[in-house]
């Protein structure tokens, strides 16, 4: 990631949430593990496997 970021979020990488499909934009907090980020929120993380709760 370039260090000369000027606030234009259109040029940041993004990927879809595996649960809801909403696009997630890169965040500085995710810089070290961007490849492992799968969920856009804690709510989607909680819903990641709904069939496991019912079993």
JOJO-V124818 format. One record per helix or strand of 3 or more residues. SS is the DSSP state (alpha for helix, beta for strand). FROM is the first residue (numbers start at 1). TO is the last residue. Records with the same first field share a line. If there is no record, write none. Layout:
SS->FROM-TO / FROM-TO
This chain:
alpha->9-11 / 28-36 / 42-46 / 50-54
beta->14-16 / 23-25
